[in-house]
Each structure stands twice: as C-alpha cells, then as structure tokens.
Amino acid sequence: MTRTSRNLGLLALLAVSGISLAAVDKPVGSDPAASLVAPAKPGTPSAAKNSPEYEQAVAALKNKQWDLAEKLFKQAALKQPRSPLPLIGQAEVARLKKNDGEAIRLLRKAVDIDPKSAQSHLILGAVYHLQGNWTDSERELLKAAELAPQSPTPLLALADLYFNSLRNPAKGAEYFGKVIKLQPDYAPAYLGLGMSYMALKDNRNAAPALEKARALAPNNPLPLMAQSQLQMSEGNIKGAISALQEAGKLAPTMEEIPLRLGMYYQQDKQWAEAYASYETALRLNDKLVVAYNNLAWMAADRKERLDDAERWGAKAVQLFPNEPSLKDTYAWVKRARGDNKAALGMLESITSSGNPTAEYFYHLGVVREESGQKVEAVTAYKRALQINPNFGQADDIRQRLAKLD
C-alpha cells in the first residue's frame, strides 16, 4: 500500500527543515528564545536591576551549563526580587531538563511578580503550547499581545497556535496578517499567510502571499515547498515537481524534498525518477519509513527489483512493526516474489485485528484467489465492498466476483 504524507502545515515544514519560525530573515526581537539569554533592553525597569549573577547565568545558559545557570539565576533572583527575568531563566533551565511542571510554576511566579511583563506571558504561553495546553496558551499569548501591541512575536505565536494546533486557518490568516502590518518584510508571516489561505482553499490569495515569501527569502526552500503544495492542490503536478526541484537546489540535504519528489514522480508514473528520489531521501535519512514502504510497493506492483523490494518492505516493518499498512505492502512484496503462503499469513493477520481497510481485504482476496481459495476469496472481496463500496479497487472486485460467483 502506497503511503502519502498529509499536506504539510507550516509547523511541519519548519520542523523538517530545522528552521525556527524566526529563522527566515529574522526581525530584531522576534525570537522568544533569544530573549531568555539576553539582558533586558536599556530603559526598561528590569534592565536597571540586572545583577552580575544574572548576566553570568545568561552566559552559562548559552553554553548549556544548565546546573550552573540554575544556581546563578537563583542568586540573581535574590538580588532582583521584583524582576521576572531570573525566574524566566530558571524556568528555561527547568524546561531544558524536561521538568515542565517546575517551568510552569516559575513562569506563573514571574507573571505574579510583574503582571505587565509581556515577556513572562509570552514565554508562559509558549510553554503551555509545547505541553498541548492550548486554552491556557491562547490566554497568555493574547495577554502578551495586549501588553506589547507593537511586538510581532506574540502575534506570530498566536498565528502558529491557531493555524497548527487549533486547526483554525481563518484565525491563523488573521494573525499572520497582523504580523505583516507590523513588519511588512517578514517572510515567515507571508509563508504562514499563504499556508493558511491554502488550508481555506483560497488559492487566489494564497499564491501572492507565497510569492511574496519567496521574494523576501529567495535562498530559503520553504516558500518553494509551499508553492509546490499549492500546485498539487490545483492538479498541476508538473509545476509541483518543478518547484520542488528548485527547493532541492537550495537545500540539497533536506530529506523532505526528495521524499515528496518521489511521491509526485510516482503519482505521475515517472518510475525511474521516483526510485531515484526515494533512494536519495534514504541516503539523507535511513529511517524514512514512507520511502521504504513506497519503494517496496512500487517495485512489487510493477514486479521489478524484487530483491530490493524484499529489503525495503522488511525494513519498513522493522521500523514500525505495529503498523498494518506496512505489513500490507510487505505482503504484496511476498506475493510478487511468488511466496503466497507468507503473503496470506500477513494479510490474514492484519484483516483479523484492529480496524482493517477495504484495501487489505482486497489484497487478501487477490492472494486467496491466486492460491486457489476461491470461496475464501469471495468472502474477502465482499467484506471489502461492505467496508467501502467505492474505494479504488471496487470495480475490479466486482469484475472478479462476477467470474467467481
């Protein structure tokens, strides 16, 4: 069974690239993490109170000396009892040590000390977001945006929350638009705006937003990847491939690009290119289960490179042994290699447990039919149609049943 990736949202695109929200033409003050390891801006109340211990703690945090940083932040807190900054620093150490409960406690204390600190609300909201506590995250981020109306950072965090976590692309578009009003040349906001419009199926507005992102960040692959996704949504597979090829030139070590190219080539029946792209992706990351699975399926279905198909199918199952779709593909490989006994064993296993799909029963019926088990094949075919009478191979099943009944 060929597996495809869902359309990548903005967060996923950024994750696979290793690029943070603030990494494309980063505007000053746009990165919440950076504010944890920097003194407050001159002229602010907390800036006047910074102690040497706080500055030393910041340096220790930058150097990943977490225990030292924690000790120094605690000392700074004693000398700066009315500043939220040492508590924010301690919270960041706690988060890095995977003690989220302590991080939340410290950030709440920072908010209590200085309720008007946008930074405290922003970081508390960000930590809530990381924990999946989206209600509290939204509350804190909205407060940060209220307290710092000229800062794009809380707005960008809200846009990410709405678009990626709350699955509300309309609100995502609204907040990416607010970021753009404050910083008209900020590429990630245009990228997010374009992705939001795509999710709303508003390609007319998505296209210029993505083009603007590309113009502002010509050396970044993400706008091109998004444009490729837009082309696919419009049925322009050639355009999608072209955009991904351009993205690949900018980021030759980014595994997601050849992986998606493989899918597009496979869909366009450009078999040689599909094989090459998937194998390129695996050279970049030998744990890409989708690449192994799709290679195995393509080879088995076309009855070519069957030794490789055996290796690919086995590797996919090894990586995710409890995933039935991978076993389904591996069973199809066994069938292509003439080992119907092994194929039957796998298919009977995945159709007798969990939540089997119509396609699994279709494959079981084919292997049973080819093994001379005609009565059992009919049972499998009829079960497939019961599950989904309109799935991709339904017409083939009806033709087969007409011959077998």
N, C-alpha and C positions, 0 to 999 in steps of 0.2 A: 504494500500500500504506500503510495507516494504521500509524503508529508510535506505540507507547506507551512511557512511561517505566517502568522497573522500579520496584518499591516502594522508596521512599526509605528508606535506613538512617539512623541518627541522624547520622552524619557528613555525609551528603549534605544532609539537612535543614538542618544548621547551615551548611554551605557556601553553599547558595543564599541563605540569609538574611543572610550576612555576620556571623553571630554566633558567637563562640567558645564552647567548652564552658563557660567560666566566666562568660558574659555574662548569664545569667538569674539575677537575684538572687544575684550573685556573693558567696560567702562570703569572709571575710578569709583570705588566704593560699592561695587555691585556684588561682591563675593562675601557672603556671611561668614564663611570660614576664615577669610583673611582678617576680619575684624576681631577675631578671637586672639590673634597673635600679633596685634599691633596696638600701640597706645592710643588712647582717645585723641580726637582732633583737638589742637590747641583752641582754647577759648571755651571748651565745654567744662561743666563742673567737675567731671571725673578726671579730666586731663590735669587739673591743678593738684589733684590729690594722689597722683600715681607715685608709688614708692619705689625705691631701688629694687625691692624684692619682687614687685610686680613686673618690672622690666626684665629682671633675671628669669622670672617664671616664664615670660613670653619666649625668651630665647631658648629655655630648656624645652618648652613645648615644641618649638620649631625643630629642635634637634632630636625629638622623640624620646627625651629623657623624662618619661612620664612621672616616675616617683619623685624626682627632684622638682619637676614643675608643680606637682600637687603640694609638696612641702612649702615651696616658695609662695604659691598662691594663698595658702592658709596663713602664712606670715603676713602677706600683703593685706589680707582681709582684716587682720587685727589692727593694722596701721591705717586702713582705709575703710572704716566700718560703715560709711554711708555710700560707698561706691559699689555698684553691681559688678564691676569688671573682674575682681578677684573670684567672685562666685561663679561668673560665667566661665572663667578659666578652669576652675575646679570641676565644673560640670562637663567641660570638654574632655578633661582627663578621665572623668568617670565614664563618659560615653566611649572613649577610645579603649577603655578597659572593659567595655561591654557591661557596664553597670548602669543600665538605663534608668532604673528606679532612683538611684542616687543622683543621676544627672537631672532628672525632673525635679527632685526635691530642691537641689541647689538653684536651679533656674527659677523655680517658684519663689524661693527666698530672695533671689536677685530682683524679681518683679516687686516683691513686697517692700524691699528697701528703696527702690526707685520706680514707682508705678509709671512714671513718664519716660522711662528708658525704652525707646523703640527697639534698641538692640536686644534687650532682655526678652521682650515679647517676640521679636523675630526669631531668635535662636530657640526659645521655648517652643514656638510654633513649628520650627523646623524639626526639632527632636520628636515632637508629637507626630509629625508627618512620617518620620522614619519608623516610628512604632506602629503606624497604621491607625492612630487615633485621630481621624480626620476632623471630627467635630471640634475637638479642642484645638487642633492645629488651625483650623479656619478662624476660630475666635481670636487666637493670639496673633495670627498674621494680619487680620483685619485691624486689630488694635495697633500693631506696629505701623501699618499703612496710615492710620489716623494720626499717629504721633509724628510720623515723618512723611508728610504729604509730598515732599519733593524728592524722595528717595525711590528709585526704581526697584530696589531689592525686595521689599515686602510685596510689591505688586507682581514681580516675577515669580516669587514663591507662591503667591496665591494662584497665579495663572497655571503653574505646574500642578498645584493641588487640584484645581478644578478640572484641568484637561486630563491629567494622567490617572489620578486616584479617584476622584468623584465622577469621572466619565461625563463631564458636563462641558462639551466643547463650546457651547454658546458663551458660558461664563469664562472659559479659557480665552476665547477670542476677545471678550470684553477687557480682560485684564492684560493680555498681551498688547492690546490697543492702548491701554493706559500707560504701559511702559514706553511704547513708541512715542507717545505725546511728550514724555519727559526726556527721552533720549532717542531722537529720530534716526540715529545712525547705528542702532544697536541690533546687530544681525540676529542673535538668538530670538529676539522678540518677533521679528518678521518670520523666522522659521516656525516658531510656535503658532503665530497667527495663521500662517499657511496651513499647518497641520490641523489646526482647529477647524478652519474652513473645509478642509478635505473631509474631516470627520462629519461635518454637517452636510456633506455632498454639495458644497457650494464651490465648485471648481472655478467658477468665473472669478471669484475673489481670491481663491487660493493661489492661482497662477501668478498674479502680480506680486503677492506677498513673498512667495518663494523665489521669484526672480530678483526681488529686492534683497533678500537674504543672500542670494548667490553673488550679487553685485557688491555687497558690503563685505563679504567673506569669500573672495574668489579662490583662496587656497584651502578652503575647508570642504570636505566631501559631503557634509550633512545636507546642505541645500540641494545638491545634485541627487542625493539619495531620495530626498523627499519629492523632488521633481520626477524621479523615476517612478515612484509610487503613484504620483498623480497621473502620469502617462498610462500606467497599467489600469488605473481606475477608469480611464477613458477608452480602454481597449487598444491602445497604441503600444503594442509590445516592442516594436522596433525602436520607437522613441524611448521606451523604458530601458531597453538594453543599452542604447547609445548614452543615456545619462549615467547609467551605472558604470559604463566603460570609462567615461570621463572622471567619475568619482574614484575609480580604481587607480587612475594615473596620479591622483592627488594623495591617495592613501594605499600604497601597494601592499602594506602589511595588515590591512583591516579585513579580517576574515569574513565579516558580514557581506562585503561586496561580492566576492566570488561565489559565496553561498547563494545569494539572491540571483546572481547572474546564472548560476546553474539551474535554478528553478525556472527562470524566464526562458533560457535556451531549451530546457526540457519541454516546457509548455509550447514553445514554437517549433518543436521537433527538430531542433538543431543538435542532433545527438552527440557528435564529436565535441562540439563546443561545451555541451552540458557536462560530459565526462571531464573535460579539461578543467572547467571552472570548479566543479565539486572537488576534484583532486587538488587543485590549488588551495582551496579553502582548508582542506585537511592537512596540507603541508604547513599552513599557518596555525592550525589548531587541530590536533589529532583526537580531540574529544567531541567533535561536532557530530552528534548522533544523526541529525537530519541529513547531513551529507552522506554518511554511510548508508542510511536507510534508502535514500533516493537513488544512490548509485546501485545498490543491490536490486531495487525494484526495476529500475530501467534496464539493467543487464538481464534480469530474469525474464521480464516481459518480452524483451527482444531476443532472448535466448542467445546471448553473446557474452563473452568474457565471464563465463560461468565460474571459473576458479576464483576470479576476483569477486564475483557476486557472493560466493560462499564466504569469503573472508569478510567482505563488507557487512553482510547480513548477520554473521556471527558477532562481529564487533559491536554492531548497534544493540543487539540483545544483551551483550555483555555489559554495556554501559548502562542500560535501563532494562533490567531483567523482568520487571513487572509491567512493562508497557505492552499491551496486547497488539497494537498496530505494528510494532517492530517484529513481533513473532509472526504476525500475518505475512509480512514481507518475507521473512526468513523461510516460512513455509512455501511461499511462491518460488523462492530460490530452489528449495529442495525438489519441488515439482519440476522445475526447468531442468534440473540435473537428473531427473528420472527416478528420484527417491520418493515415490508417492507414499510409502509407509511412514516415513518421517514427517512428510507434509501433513498427512492425515492426523497423526498424533498431535501436532501443534495446533491444527485448526480445530480439532475436536475439543482440545483443552480450552482454547480461548472462546469458543462458542458455548461452552457449558458453564461458564462462570462470568461474573462481572456483568457488564452491560454490552453484549455483543452487537455489532452493527450489521446492517443488511449485507455489506460487502464481505464481511467474514463468512457469513453463511453462503454467499455466492461462491466464494473461493472453495469452501468445503464441498459444495455441490459439484463443482467442476472436478475436483480431485476425486471425489467419490465416483462420479460418472466415468472418469478415465480409468478408475480402478475396477470397473465392472459392477459397482454397487449402485445399480440404477434406482432401486426402491429408496435407498437411503439418500441418493442424490435428489430425488423428487422432494423428499421431506425437507432437505436443506434449502432447496430453491423456493419452496412455498413459504418457509419461515422467513427467508429474506424479503419476499414480497409483503408478508404481513408486517414486518418492521418498517419498511419504506417502499411502497409500490412504485415510487417514481425515482429511485436512485439510479445512478449512472448506467448500471448493467441490467436494469429491469427488463428492457426489451429483449436482451439476449437470453435472459432466464425464460421469458415466455416462449421464445422460439425453441429453446431446449426442452421445456415442458411439453410443448406440442408434439415433439418427436418421441418423448419418453412415455407420456401417458397413454 
